[in-house]
């Protein structure tokens, strides 16, 4: 048989007449396409964004919103969630703020009362002793303080003037022991002590003007300085000092305690015999 007599099966002519329908190769059957995985399985990204339902979403077939949101809708949902979470605290914020303010006010009142009780530990109101002012010469704060106290105790002018001899040039000042020895040599009771602020107030109420050693300044310039405590104001928690200047000065209790503590709290007490 020549080549031109045979028709190619499966072509457009439908095969030879009388041939068996199963004869020849059979075209491969098309397999069903597998559904794509991922967000497009139920209609693509649009259905994911719109939350379209699928029969497999539940027995009721209700719409289900996917948890993965993107873009502007995610930001909007996050903002809405935060607003919903903060809605209740905002409603309760006023009582909480009031309660916190009440606690702060109670604490401040307790601190004020504690300070007032400490300030009035020795009883009574303000006190001020009539101690004369003696302006000091350079480096002579100690002799000037002793002169003021001796004058307050009624010493004669010669004794008061002689107290300047306690200054010692090698120390560029006066030693506490020299000040006490001078007073004792003139018939006064004198002693050195370490006292706190409450003790100073008690001495003032007894009519005794304490001579306190304060340490002031910064670093190498920090030096001791003698001053006479002449008054106390419990309402303002301030002491009055004669510190060698032309007029009295007021010092807060805490500041005096700090400077006195830096000088080891030394106090010279001079009393009448």
C-alpha positions in Angstrom: 0.0 0.0 0.0 1.4 3.3 -1.0 1.9 6.0 1.5 -0.7 8.2 0.0 -3.5 5.7 0.7 -3.3 5.8 4.5 -5.0 8.6 6.5 -3.5 9.6 9.7 -5.7 8.6 12.6 -6.8 11.2 15.0 -6.8 13.8 12.3 -9.5 16.0 11.2 -11.1 13.3 8.9 -12.4 11.1 11.8 -10.5 7.9 10.7 -11.1 5.1 8.1 -14.6 3.8 7.4 -15.3 0.6 9.2 -12.5 1.0 11.7 -13.1 0.0 15.4 -13.7 3.0 17.5 -11.0 1.8 20.0 -8.4 1.3 17.3 -5.4 3.6 17.5 -4.2 5.8 20.3 -6.8 7.4 22.5 -6.3 11.1 23.5 -5.3 11.5 27.1 -8.2 12.4 29.4 -8.0 15.7 31.1 -7.6 15.5 34.9 -9.5 18.0 37.0 -7.3 20.9 38.1 -6.4 21.0 41.8 -7.8 24.0 43.6 -5.1 26.5 44.3 -3.8 26.8 47.8 -3.6 30.0 49.8 -5.9 33.0 50.0 -7.2 32.6 46.4 -8.7 29.1 47.1 -12.1 30.7 47.8 -12.3 33.3 45.2 -9.0 35.1 45.4 -7.7 37.9 47.5 -10.9 39.9 46.9 -13.0 37.2 48.7 -10.3 37.2 51.5 -10.6 40.9 52.0 -14.4 40.9 51.7 -14.8 37.8 53.9 -17.0 35.9 51.5 -18.4 32.7 52.9 -17.8 29.2 51.7 -19.8 26.1 52.3 -16.9 24.7 54.3 -16.9 27.6 56.7 -19.3 26.1 59.1 -22.6 24.2 59.4 -24.5 27.4 58.9 -22.5 28.6 56.0 -22.1 32.0 57.6 -19.5 34.5 56.4 -16.1 34.3 58.1 -13.6 37.2 58.2 -10.0 36.2 57.8 -7.7 37.2 60.6 -5.0 38.4 58.2 -5.8 41.9 57.2 -3.5 44.1 55.2 -3.0 47.8 54.3 -5.4 50.4 55.5 -8.0 47.9 56.8 -5.4 46.4 59.2 -4.4 49.8 60.6 -8.1 50.7 60.9 -8.9 47.5 62.8 -5.9 48.0 65.1 -6.9 51.5 65.9 -10.5 50.4 66.6 -9.3 47.7 68.9 -7.1 50.1 70.8 -10.0 52.5 71.1 -12.3 49.8 72.4 -9.7 48.7 74.9 -9.2 52.2 76.2 -12.8 53.0 76.4 -13.4 51.4 79.7 -10.3 52.8 81.4 -11.3 56.3 80.2 -14.6 55.9 81.9 -12.9 54.8 85.1 -10.1 57.3 84.9 -11.8 60.1 86.9 -12.3 58.0 90.1 -8.8 56.7 89.8 -7.3 60.2 89.4 -9.3 61.5 92.3 -8.2 58.5 94.5 -4.6 59.1 93.5 -4.8 62.8 94.3 -6.4 62.0 97.6 -3.5 59.7 98.5 -0.9 62.3 97.5 -2.7 65.0 99.5 -2.8 62.7 102.5 0.9 61.9 102.2 1.8 65.6 101.9 -0.4 66.4 105.0 1.3 63.6 107.0 4.7 65.0 106.1 3.7 68.5 107.0 2.3 67.3 110.3 5.5 65.3 111.0 7.6 68.4 110.3 5.4 70.5 112.5 5.6 68.0 115.3 9.4 67.9 115.0 9.6 71.6 114.9 7.4 71.9 118.0 9.1 69.0 119.8 10.2 71.4 122.6 6.9 73.2 122.8 6.0 76.9 122.4 6.1 79.3 119.6 8.8 81.5 118.1 11.7 82.5 120.3 14.3 85.3 119.9 17.1 86.2 122.3 18.4 89.8 122.7 22.0 89.1 121.7 24.0 92.1 120.6 25.6 92.1 117.1 29.4 92.2 116.9 30.8 92.5 113.4 33.7 90.2 113.0 37.1 91.0 111.5 38.6 88.6 108.9 39.2 85.1 110.3 37.8 86.2 113.7 34.4 84.6 113.6 35.1 82.6 116.8 36.2 85.6 119.0 33.3 87.6 117.6 30.8 84.8 118.5 32.2 84.6 122.0 32.0 88.4 122.5 28.3 88.4 121.5 27.5 85.7 124.0 29.5 87.3 126.8 27.8 90.6 126.2 24.4 88.8 126.2 25.4 87.3 129.6 26.2 90.8 131.0 30.0 90.7 130.9 31.8 94.0 131.1 33.2 95.7 128.0 36.8 94.9 129.0 36.0 91.2 129.2 34.2 91.3 125.9 37.1 93.1 124.2 39.6 90.6 125.7 37.9 87.7 124.0 39.5 88.8 120.7 42.8 87.4 122.1 41.6 83.9 121.4 42.4 84.3 117.7 45.6 82.5 116.7 47.4 83.5 113.5 49.0 80.0 113.0 45.5 78.6 112.7 44.0 81.6 111.0 41.1 81.4 113.5 40.3 80.3 117.0 40.1 76.8 118.5 37.0 75.7 120.3 39.1 74.7 123.3 40.6 78.2 123.5 37.1 79.8 123.4 35.9 77.6 126.2 39.0 78.1 128.3 38.7 81.9 128.0 35.1 81.8 129.3 35.9 79.5 132.2 38.8 81.8 133.2 36.3 84.6 133.5 34.0 82.6 135.8 31.5 81.2 133.2 30.4 77.7 132.8 31.5 76.6 129.3 31.5 73.2 127.7 31.6 71.7 124.2 28.9 69.3 123.0 27.5 67.7 119.9 23.9 68.7 119.6 21.1 68.5 117.0 18.5 71.1 115.9 15.9 70.1 118.6 18.5 70.6 121.3 19.3 74.0 120.0 15.7 75.0 120.2 15.5 73.8 123.8 18.5 75.8 124.7 17.0 78.9 123.2 13.9 78.5 125.3 16.1 78.3 128.3 17.8 81.6 127.4 21.0 80.0 126.3 22.5 81.2 123.0 24.5 78.3 121.5 27.6 79.0 119.5 27.6 76.5 116.6 30.4 75.5 114.3 29.3 75.4 110.6 31.3 74.2 107.7 30.6 76.0 104.5 32.0 76.3 101.0 32.9 73.9 98.3 35.9 71.6 98.0 39.2 73.1 99.2 37.5 76.3 100.0 35.3 74.6 102.6 36.1 76.1 106.0 34.6 76.2 109.5 32.6 79.2 110.6 31.4 80.1 114.1 27.9 81.6 114.5 25.5 82.3 117.4 22.0 80.9 117.3 19.7 83.6 118.6 16.2 82.7 117.4 13.8 80.0 116.1 10.6 80.3 114.1 8.7 77.0 114.2 6.1 78.0 111.7 8.7 78.7 109.0 11.3 76.2 110.3 14.0 78.8 110.3 16.8 79.7 112.7 18.1 83.2 113.3 21.9 83.5 113.4 24.4 86.2 114.2 27.2 85.1 112.0 29.5 88.1 112.2 27.7 90.3 109.7 26.1 93.7 110.3 22.6 92.1 110.7 21.0 88.8 111.7 20.4 86.2 109.0 17.8 83.5 108.7 18.7 79.9 107.9 16.4 77.0 107.1 16.6 74.2 109.6 17.7 71.7 107.1 20.5 74.0 105.9 21.8 74.5 109.4 21.6 70.8 110.2 23.6 70.1 107.0 26.3 72.6 107.7 26.6 71.7 111.4 26.7 68.0 110.5 29.6 68.7 108.2 31.5 70.3 111.2 30.7 67.2 113.4 27.9 69.1 115.2 30.2 71.0 117.5 28.5 73.5 119.8 30.0 75.7 122.5 27.7 76.4 125.4 28.5 79.3 127.7 26.3 80.0 130.8 26.3 82.2 133.8 27.9 80.7 136.9 
